[in-house]
């Protein structure tokens, strides 16, 4: 009899199945690991989650299509459903019920996979979990908390542009006495944004989240309710508000000005123009988020990631600098905003020049 597969071998086999779009083989790989002695938690976090992360890396590198990325994610979701059908307590053994928690994504956040993993791990460890899924509006989240009175809310966010909504959710939950444990890439690799937005705790992964709950979060004092400007006094300058309110006009004018600078853009198809406008809108959204947090890194990290993605697609990433220049012309009366745009341009200027001539399907 052959020895049980190692975690690394299971990851490789699951990736091969997912990349082929073979759902049944993916299920068989994971259940084979379970039969071989791997715990459900290990399969969730060290196999399925690792493969899902690779799916994102492969998409960014342009080695799989958007459709393949969606199909792979759907397969991984269904594999999880077969691995943990219904509520379980422990990995095959009953464990005492530890308490009740709510796991939810920030309003606007569609990337629910990380939150799903946390919910399943906590359930395996004996927590009663109310999993609310993707993009839960804050009023509905608060209404649920009033009804269920959980020990904590675990708030998940993957995209930094949702941090203002996360801030509103954090303060709303705490205002009714429910502590918030924040997690996900949106809150920064070191949790800095969770802290600046007033979360009670931050966890980088599901195991850390479980440990934080075991240690106890304590309940916030509803009488100490606060406003966003209390946590982020720089918001008093209104630059964030003005950029958000003018978002549509900023995007429209930037596209028009880019056409003036690059006449070839006038020959773009409708699809190319739409993609260019989407790219500019993302830039404006991340610029606004950096203003909200008063943190240039939110903006510069996004621009660096965008440049990597564009390079992988043979799009001249350096031309994004021109888009930043156009935005700076429109926002010249906002000093913090101009500082952020200059910081973003400086990061892109330090990248090697692309050998792709002129703007392509994006700025």
Secondary structure, DSSP 8 states (H G I E B T S, - for coil): ------HHHHHHHHHHHHHTT-HHHHHHHHHHHHHTT--HHHIIIIIIHHHHHHHHHHHHTTSS-HHHHHHHHHHHHHHHHHHS-S---SSSS-----EEEEEEE-TT----HHHHHHHHHHHHTTEEEEEEES---HHHHHHHHHHH--SEEEEE--SGGGHHHHHHHHHHHHHTT--EEEESGGG-TTSHHHHHTT-SEEESSHHHHHHHHHH------GGG---HHHH-GGGGG-HHHHHHHTHHHHHHHHHHHHHHH-GGGGG--HHHHHHHHHHHHHHHHHHHHHHHHT-HHHHHHHHHHHHHHHHHTT--GGGHHHHHHHHHHHTTT-HHHHHHHHHHHHHHHTS---SS-S--S--
